[in-house]
């Protein structure tokens, strides 16, 4: 390329490769469960967000096929025009019941739900306080809103309070935004304390339950259920693409909130509705999560066992109360090297590197369908 933009792109790619930040897709050639085939190599999969193993469950597949047979492959339009199906309403009622809220609204992806909800609720006269480790979709939704944005130190409630004391009075409305489970670290947000702070400073609290739903809580509803907290000030958002085993996103909250979003949320109004197949699969997934607690029990058995195996071998992982365990590494090059060596032993464990995270690490995602010997052999491979 000889033009200025092309030269800039080439230079940027060279820098990315030199820093060992370069990324490429992994071509998966069969069902992606606790085992996976990439480029002909069969491996134990520790990179999936399908925590309960529902993405390959026959009931979700059958629900999707039945929906395609009845409704076709596409929704054909936005929800307010020709895209609304009976299934969408059924799924929204199921989510609201699951999350113990008045209503819910389904989006075509979790990223769209986060972008659209934050930017619809907040404006130039408002304030957003966000955990510095929040997911990209939350940060970009805050940017899109044009509200004044302030990051507080990760999980540091005192730092959040100090920032609110300094600036809260200068703004009309205030939204505190946090992941419930942080996807690249595995730690859990202190939601009871955040709700207390929100009430004290007249803020709303938005909680992204993407990696908490299906994993935490008495019925698998997530971190808010785990901590047994409810409030009109809480907005729950999340995805249907992880433990639920399908695709799509949602917002759950009070009736006024959902009615407002139906009329003002651009990423819901101006996009094609979630496909019938994905909607039906998600509905089946939520029903299974609510009725089959043994899946969550199996998942936590695996989580606790792998944590104990790490402890026995003196491999120090990040603190975690979720299905995500991370082993810190010196730098990106070490991450790529160890990931490749573990892969040669038959385990798929990706190296997570900057700029996605501040420091490199191996990220292990546990599934209910992992077997005990998978975990034991993984530790042996890491030691070697």
N, C-alpha and C positions, 0 to 999 in steps of 0.2 A: 504494500500500500504506500502511495506517495502523498496522499492528501493529509492535512494536519490531524484530522480526527483519527484516521486509520493509523497514523504513526503513533498517536497517543495511546490507542488501544494496544498496539504491539508492545510498546514500552511498558505499559501497565501489566500485561501478561508476563513479560519477562521478569518484572519485579516480583509478581506473585509466585512464579516458579522458583525463583532464586531463594525466596523466603520459605519454601516448602509449604506454601498455602494453596497450591493448585489443586483443583478438585475435578473429578470426572464421575460420570454415572457408573453404577455397577449393574451389569445386565443380568437380571434374574430370569431363569428359564423355566421355572415351575412354580407350584404353590409356595408361598412364603409363610412358613410356620416356624417352629423351633428348629427345623432344619431348612436349608436353603441351598440352591444350586446357582453358582455364579461362574460363568465362562466354563461350564463343564465340571466344576469342582463342587462336590457335595460337602457342606459344612454345617456345624451347629451354629445357629443364628443368635447372636447377642446384640443385634442392632435394631430389633423391631419394637414398635410402640403398641403392638397387638398384645397387650399384657395378659389378656384372658384367653387368647387363642380363638377368638370369635370370627376373625376374618375368613377362616377356612371352614367354619362350622356349616354343616349341611343345611341347617335350618335357615341361616342367613342367605345362603345361596339359593335355596328354594323360594324364599320370600322374594328375592330379587327377580328370579325367573318368572314367578307368578305375576309380579307387577309389570314386567315387560310384556307379558302375554295380554294383560288387561289394558294397560295404558300406553304401550309403546316404549321406545328407548329414550325419548327426550320429552321434556316438559313443554317445549315449543314456545314458551314465552315467560314473561315476568309474572310474579304471583298476582299482581293487580290487573293483569290483562287476561291472557289465556293459560297461564302456567299453574294455577292452583288446582290441586287434586284433593280428593277426600283423604288420601294418605298423609298429606302435609298436615292437615288438621289433627289427624290421629296421632302423628308423631309429636306435634307440639303439645297436645294434652298429656301424652305419656311423659314427656320431658318435665312439664310443669308438676305433674304428680310425683315423679322421681325426685325432683329438686325441691319439692314442697314450696312452690311459689304459685301465685295466682295464675300466671300465664307464661307462655314461652313463644319464641319466634325462631324459625329455622332458616338458615342461610345456606348458600351453596358451598361455603367452606368456612372453617374457623377463622382464617385470616380475614375474610370479608366481614365476618361478624365483629371482629375486633376493630378493624379499620372504621367500619360504618357506625358502630355504636358510639365510640368515643367522639368521632368527628360530628355526629348528629347532636350529641348532648352538650358539648362544650364549644365555646367561642372565644373571641378576642378578649372579652372582659373577664374570662374565667381562669382558674388555676388548676393545674394537674401536677400532683406529686406522684412520682413513679419510682419503684425500686430500680436501682441501677442495673440489675440483671434481668429485667423484664424481657419477655420475648419480643422479637423484631416487630411483630404485628401490633403489639400494644404501643411500642414507641412510635411507630409510623402513624398509627391512629391519632396519637397525641399531637404529632407534628401537623397532620392534616387538619386538625381542629383549629389551629392558630391560637390556641390558648397559651398562656404563659406556662412553661414546663420547667419543673425542678426535679432533679434526681436526688433521692436520699440513699444513704449508704445501705448496702445489701442487708436486709433483715434488721436494720438498726432503728428501732422505734424511737429512741431518744433523739437521734439525728432528725427523724421526721418531725418530731414535736418542735425541735429548735427551729426548723425551717418554717413551720406553720406559725409559730409565734412571731417570726420576723415579717412574714408577708401576707398571712391569710386575710387580714383586714383590708388589704388593697384590692381584693377581687370579689366579684359577684358570687359566683358559685365555685365550689372546689370538689375535685374528684381525686381520691387516692386509688392508684391502680397497682395491682400486684398479681403475679402468678401465684397459684396455691402451691404447686410443686414446680420447682425450677428445673427446666428440662435438661440443662447441661451440667447441673450440679447434684440434683436429687434431693436437696433440702426443702423444707416446708416453711411457708410463710407463717408468722405469728398472728393469725387472723383474729383471735379474741382481743389482743392488744390493739390491733389496727382498727377494729370496730369501736373500741372505747375512744380512741383518738378521733375517729370520724365523728362520733357523737359530740365530743367535747368541742370540736372546731367547726361544727356544722358542715361536714363533708359527706359525700356519698363514697362508698367503697365498692370498687369493681374488682372482682376476683375471677381470674382465668383458671378454670378447673380442668384444662386440657389433659394434664397428666395425673390428676387426682381422681377424676371420675372413673368408676369401676375398680379402683385400687384401694381407696380409703373410705372410711365410714361404715357404720353398722350394716347398711344395705348397699354399699358401694356407690353412694351418691357423691362422694368427694370429701374434701377437707372441711367444708362448712358443716357437713353432717358429722365428720370425725370430731370436730370441736363442739358440736351441739349448739351452734349459734344461728340465729335467724334475726333479720331486721329488714324493715322497709327501706333502709339506706343501702342495702346490699344489692348489687347487680351481679348475677352469675353469668359468665360466658364460658364457652368451651367448644370443643370439637367432637364430631361423631366418628372421627377417623382413627382413633387410638383404641382404647379398651372396648369401645362400642363396636368396632370392626367394620365400619362402613366409610362414609364420606359426608362432609357437611359441617356446619357450625350452628350454634344456637345462642340465644340470650334468654335468660329466665329471670323474672322479677314480678313486680306488681302490675296490675292491669293498666294503669295510666302510662307507665314506662313503655309497655309493649304497644299500646295504641299509638303513642307518640312516634315510636320507631317505624311503625307501619306507614306513617305519613311523612316522615322526615329523614329516614335513613337511606342514603343514596345507594349503598352497596346491597340493599335488599330491594329497593324499588326498581332499580335500573339494571337488574341482572336476571338471567333466566333462572327459573325455579330449580331447586335440587331435583335430579332425575328421579323417576318413579322407582327404579331399581335401588338406588342408594337410599331413598326414603324408606322403602319397605325393609331393606336390610337393617337400617338403623333402628327401626321400630322393633324388629325381632331381637336385635342385640340388647336393647334396653330391657325388654321383657325377660331375657335370659339372665342378665346381670341381677335383676331383682329377685329372680326365683331360684337361682343356682349358686348359693353362697359357697359351695365347695370349690368353685373355681378360684375365688378370692383366697380361700384357705390354702389351696395348693400354691398359689402365687406367693403368699407370705411365707409358706414353708420354704420355698426356694430362695426368697430374699434373705431370710434369716440364716439359712444354711450357707449361702455364698459369703455373707458377711462374716460368719464364724470361720470359714475356710481362709478368708483373707487374713483374719486376726491370727489364726494359728501359724500362718507362714510369714507373719510380720510384714505383709504388704499393706501399707497404710493408705486407705481410701478416704475420700471426702466423707464427712458426716452425712448420713442419709436416712430418711424415714419414708422412703418410697421404693418403687421398683427400679430406680436408676442409681447405679453405683459407679463411681468414677475413681480411677487410679491416676494420680498426678504424675506428670512426666516433666523432664527438664526443658524440652523444647519440641518444636514441630518435627525436626528430623528424627529425634528419638521416637516420637509417636509413630511416624511412618514405618520405622525400622521394626519396632516391637509388634505393631499391627500386622506387618507382613510375615514376621516369624510365627506369630500365633496362627495366622491364616495357613501357613504351611503345615501346621499340626491339625488343621481341620476345624478351626474356629473363626467365625467372622465377627471381629470386634473392631469397629472403626476408630481411628484416631481423630479426635476433635481438636482443631487447631485454631489459632487466631486467623481472621478477626472475629470468628464466631464466639470465641471465649477469650478471656484475658490470658490464660495459660493453657498449655496443651495437656491433654489427658486421654486415656482410654475410657470409653463410656460403655458400660454393660447394662443392657436392658433385659430385665428378667421377665419370663413368661410363665404362666400357670402350667404350660405343657412341657417345660424343660424337665428332664429326668435327673435324678440324683447323680448318676454317673457323668452326665454332661457337665455338671458343676465341678465334680472332682477332677475330671480330665482337663478341664479348663485351667484349674489352678496348677496342675502338673506342667501344662504347656507354658504358663506364665513363668514358673520357676526356671524351667529349662531355657 
